[in-house]
Amino acid sequence: MSARLSVIICSLNGAAGVDRCLTALAAQTVFPYLQVILVDDGSTDGTSEVGRAHSTIVIRHPRNRGLAVARNSGLDAATAPIVAFLDDDCEPEPKWAEQLLAGYDEGVIGVGGPIRPATRDGFMLGYLQRNNPLKPQELNLAESGRLEYRLKLYLKRQWTLDENSLPRDVYSFAGANMSFRRKALLAIGKFDERFYFGGEDQDLCLRLASNFPSGRLRFVPDAWVVHHFQPSVRDTLRRSRAYGRGSARMCRKWPSVPPTFFPGPLLLMAMLLVPGRPRRAVTAAAMAAPLVLYPRGLRYAAAHRSWASLGDAYLQVAQEMCENAGFIGGLWHFRHFVPEPDGETGKGADVPRETRRVT
């Protein structure tokens, strides 16, 4: 029986998560049609042994080489026409693979689904459920790259409490739950291996859109996975800084893409530095401002009487500060990054246009 979907899991010292993920894959409704590949990216724990215990195809890197390289190693071993990617801390629900495959209508080049934080007690899990950083980027981002337009979308998002739960075309997926037609990935030269962590998923989606103008990326809300991770402030801020570095790498590679730099922390800093104002009044205004800039937690508190969510605004300020810091540092670190040619996609630019059809 030939595989319909190749599932690639990349891991670095994630043995426990790999075991949970592979167990969930074995329970898929279409499991007989799956090819499961584990890429052990230089782990020092028992990640490879866990994969072999599940009779999974295991590819091991002798040293850590980064997420893009690991995903390409899995892609080289994949044989199914559709290739899906999971992180080792994700647990797909039983119909996940079935829902992904069902999303491939004519013209669809990629299908992804939601990444839901694991449900447990505590402020951090509640915060991440209300402010999930791993949502897809919506298609309206493609309408304009002007900074004022992007700022308008950013502000609108802050005031939106209910999430869009409908199937729809999107701009890009988060890498922990996405799939694509294998031929399309090979045609554009796979993942850019210069992206060690952060931004490699968005870069891939942009290159697919550039090479396949009629291709669509489809978001399927029923193809969801549960994201198990350390729900700590420290881990959240560490991830934010890494995302900022990834955004800087994207900015260097794609000069036409507006930089991802958050205005909220800058506004608060400006308020604190305003001269000639009563210091106590300025401090009080700056302390209250996050509740206005990021009102989602306040609205949630009023609707559910969950007063801990009032802290959401202040943690979001900290996240955006860390992401801005990562972005600034990344601009310098990646200053020699070769930009993407306008209208082309680097590695895929020399592929004849007739081979870029969605099939």
C-alpha positions in Angstrom: 0.0 0.0 0.0 1.6 3.3 -1.1 1.7 6.2 1.3 -0.6 9.2 0.7 1.0 11.4 3.3 4.6 11.5 4.6 4.8 12.9 8.1 8.2 14.4 9.1 9.0 15.1 12.8 12.2 16.9 13.6 13.6 16.7 17.1 16.6 17.8 19.3 16.6 16.0 22.6 12.8 15.6 22.6 12.5 11.9 23.3 9.4 12.2 25.5 7.6 14.4 23.0 8.6 12.2 20.1 7.1 9.2 21.9 3.8 11.1 22.5 3.7 12.3 18.9 4.4 8.9 17.4 1.7 7.3 19.6 -0.8 9.9 18.4 0.2 9.2 14.8 -0.4 5.5 15.3 -3.9 6.3 16.3 -4.7 8.3 13.1 -7.8 7.2 11.1 -5.7 6.9 8.0 -2.6 5.5 9.6 -2.1 2.7 7.0 -1.6 5.4 4.4 1.1 7.3 6.4 4.8 7.2 6.0 6.3 8.5 9.3 9.9 9.9 9.3 11.8 11.0 12.4 14.8 13.3 11.9 17.1 13.3 15.0 19.0 16.5 14.7 22.0 15.7 16.9 20.2 14.6 20.1 22.1 13.4 23.1 19.1 11.6 24.6 17.2 8.6 23.4 15.3 10.3 20.6 16.5 7.9 17.9 15.8 4.8 20.1 12.2 6.0 20.7 11.7 6.3 16.9 13.0 2.8 16.3 10.8 1.4 19.0 7.8 2.7 17.1 9.1 1.2 13.8 9.6 4.6 12.4 12.1 5.6 9.7 14.9 7.3 11.6 17.4 9.8 10.1 20.1 10.9 12.5 22.4 13.9 12.2 25.7 13.4 14.1 25.5 17.1 15.2 22.7 19.7 15.4 22.3 21.4 12.0 19.1 23.4 12.5 15.4 23.0 11.7 15.6 23.8 8.0 18.3 21.2 7.3 16.4 18.6 9.4 13.2 19.2 7.5 15.1 18.8 4.2 16.6 15.5 5.4 13.1 14.2 6.0 11.9 15.6 2.7 14.7 13.7 0.9 13.3 10.4 2.4 9.7 11.2 1.8 7.8 9.3 -0.9 4.2 10.4 -0.6 2.7 13.1 -2.8 1.9 15.2 0.2 4.4 16.0 3.0 3.4 17.2 6.5 5.6 18.6 9.2 5.2 18.3 13.0 7.3 19.5 15.9 8.2 16.9 18.5 6.2 18.7 21.2 2.9 18.5 19.1 0.2 15.8 19.5 -2.1 15.5 16.4 -5.8 14.7 17.1 -7.0 11.3 15.5 -8.4 12.8 12.3 -5.5 15.3 11.8 -4.0 13.5 8.8 -7.4 12.7 7.3 -8.4 16.4 7.5 -5.1 17.6 5.9 -5.6 15.2 3.0 -9.2 16.3 2.5 -8.1 19.9 2.2 -6.3 19.4 -1.1 -8.8 20.6 -3.5 -7.8 21.7 -7.0 -5.3 24.6 -6.9 -4.4 24.0 -3.2 -0.6 23.7 -2.8 -0.5 23.5 1.0 -2.8 22.7 3.9 -2.2 23.6 7.6 -4.2 23.5 10.8 -4.4 25.1 14.3 -1.7 24.6 17.0 -3.5 24.7 20.3 -1.7 25.1 23.6 -2.2 22.1 26.0 -5.0 22.8 28.5 -3.7 23.0 32.0 -4.2 25.2 35.0 -2.0 28.3 35.4 -1.7 31.9 34.1 0.8 31.1 31.3 -1.3 28.4 29.7 -4.3 30.7 29.8 -2.3 33.6 28.4 -1.0 31.5 25.5 -4.5 30.2 24.7 -5.8 33.7 24.6 -2.7 35.0 22.7 -1.6 32.1 20.6 1.6 33.1 18.7 1.4 30.1 16.4 -1.7 31.2 14.4 -1.4 31.3 10.6 -0.8 34.7 9.0 -4.0 35.8 7.2 -4.3 36.4 3.5 -5.0 40.2 3.9 -1.2 40.6 4.6 -0.7 40.1 0.9 -2.9 43.0 -0.1 -0.3 45.7 0.7 3.2 45.9 2.1 2.8 49.6 3.2 3.7 50.2 6.8 0.5 52.1 7.6 -1.6 49.2 6.2 0.3 46.7 8.3 -0.1 48.9 11.4 -3.8 49.0 10.8 -4.0 45.2 10.7 -1.9 45.0 13.9 -4.2 47.4 15.8 -7.3 45.6 14.5 -5.9 42.3 15.7 -5.4 43.7 19.2 -9.1 44.5 19.5 -10.4 41.2 18.1 -11.5 38.8 20.8 -13.0 36.0 18.7 -10.8 34.0 16.4 -11.8 33.0 12.8 -12.7 29.3 13.0 -13.6 28.9 9.4 -11.7 27.1 6.6 -9.9 29.7 4.5 -6.9 30.6 2.4 -4.0 32.1 4.3 -0.7 33.9 3.7 1.5 31.5 5.6 1.5 28.6 8.1 3.3 28.1 11.4 5.8 25.3 10.9 4.5 23.0 13.7 1.5 22.0 11.7 1.7 22.4 7.9 1.8 20.2 4.8 2.6 20.8 1.1 2.6 19.0 -2.2 6.0 17.3 -2.4 6.7 18.2 -6.0 6.2 21.9 -5.3 8.7 21.7 -2.4 11.3 20.1 -4.6 10.7 22.5 -7.4 11.6 25.5 -5.2 14.7 23.9 -3.7 13.1 22.8 -0.4 13.7 24.8 2.8 16.4 27.5 2.9 19.1 25.9 5.1 20.5 29.3 6.1 17.4 29.6 8.4 18.6 27.8 11.6 15.4 28.5 13.6 12.6 31.0 13.0 11.3 32.3 9.7 12.0 29.2 7.7 8.2 28.4 7.4 7.2 31.9 6.3 10.1 32.0 3.8 9.0 28.7 2.3 5.4 29.9 1.9 6.6 33.1 0.2 8.7 31.2 -2.2 5.8 28.9 -3.0 3.6 31.9 -3.7 6.2 33.4 -5.9 6.8 30.3 -7.9 3.1 29.1 -8.0 1.0 32.3 -8.4 -2.2 30.4 -8.7 -1.4 28.0 -5.8 -3.4 28.4 -2.6 -2.5 27.8 1.1 -5.6 26.4 2.8 -6.1 26.5 6.6 -8.3 23.7 7.9 -9.5 24.3 11.5 -10.4 20.6 12.1 -6.7 19.5 11.4 -5.5 20.6 14.8 -2.6 19.5 17.1 -2.0 20.0 20.8 1.2 21.9 21.6 3.0 20.6 24.7 5.7 22.9 25.9 7.2 24.6 29.0 4.6 27.2 30.0 7.0 29.6 31.6 7.6 33.3 31.2 11.3 32.7 30.5 10.6 30.2 27.7 7.9 32.5 26.2 10.3 35.4 26.1 13.2 33.2 24.8 10.9 32.1 21.9 9.9 35.7 21.2 13.5 36.8 20.9 14.2 33.9 18.5 11.1 34.9 16.4 12.5 38.4 16.2 15.8 37.1 14.9 13.9 35.1 12.3 12.0 38.2 11.3 15.3 40.0 10.8 16.5 37.2 8.6 13.2 37.4 6.6 13.7 41.2 6.2 17.2 40.8 4.9 16.2 38.1 2.4 12.9 39.8 1.3 13.5 43.6 1.1 9.9 44.0 -0.2 8.5 42.5 3.0 7.9 45.1 5.7 9.9 44.6 8.9 8.1 43.0 11.8 8.7 45.6 14.5 6.2 46.3 17.3 5.2 49.9 18.1 3.7 49.3 21.5 6.9 49.1 23.5 8.2 52.2 21.7 5.1 54.2 22.6 5.4 53.2 26.3 9.0 54.2 26.3 8.2 57.6 24.7 5.5 58.2 27.3 8.1 57.6 30.1 10.6 59.9 28.5 8.3 62.9 27.9 9.9 66.0 29.5 8.1 68.6 31.5 5.3 66.4 32.8 4.6 65.3 36.4 6.5 62.1 36.8 3.9 60.4 38.9 1.2 61.1 36.3 3.3 59.9 33.5 4.2 56.7 35.3 0.5 56.1 36.1 -0.4 56.7 32.4 2.3 54.3 31.2 1.1 51.6 33.6 -2.4 51.9 32.3 -1.5 52.2 28.6 -0.9 48.5 28.0 -4.6 47.7 28.9 -5.6 50.1 26.1 -3.0 49.0 23.6 -3.7 45.3 24.2 -7.3 45.1 25.4 -7.9 41.4 24.7 -7.1 40.3 28.3 -9.2 43.1 29.8 -12.2 42.1 27.6 -11.7 38.4 28.5 -11.6 39.4 32.2 -14.8 41.3 31.9 -16.5 38.5 30.0 -15.3 35.5 32.1 -14.5 37.2 35.5 -11.0 35.8 35.1 -9.0 38.7 36.6 -5.6 37.0 36.1 -6.0 37.8 32.4 -5.4 41.5 33.2 -1.8 40.6 33.3 -1.9 39.6 29.6 -1.2 43.1 28.4 2.0 43.5 30.4 3.3 40.1 29.3 2.5 41.0 25.7 4.6 44.2 26.1 7.5 42.1 27.4 7.1 39.7 24.5 7.1 42.5 21.9 10.2 44.1 23.6 12.0 40.8 23.3 11.0 40.3 19.7 12.1 43.8 18.9 15.4 43.2 20.6 15.9 40.0 18.6 15.0 41.8 15.4 17.5 44.6 16.0 20.2 42.2 16.8 19.3 40.0 13.9 19.5 42.9 11.4 23.2 43.3 12.3 23.9 39.5 12.6 22.4 38.8 9.1 23.6 42.0 7.5 25.4 40.0 4.8 22.4 37.8 3.9 21.8 37.7 0.2 18.4 39.2 -0.7 15.8 37.3 -2.7 15.7 38.5 -6.3 12.4 40.4 -7.0 9.8 38.2 -8.5 11.9 35.1 -8.2 12.8 32.6 -5.5 16.5 32.0 -5.5 16.9 28.2 -5.6 13.7 27.8 -7.6 14.3 30.6 -10.1 16.0 28.4 -12.6 13.1 25.8 -12.6 11.2 26.0 -15.9 7.9 27.7 -15.4 5.9 24.8 -16.9 7.2 22.5 -14.1 5.6 24.9 -11.5 2.0 23.9 -12.0 0.0 22.7 -9.0 -0.8 19.0 -9.6 
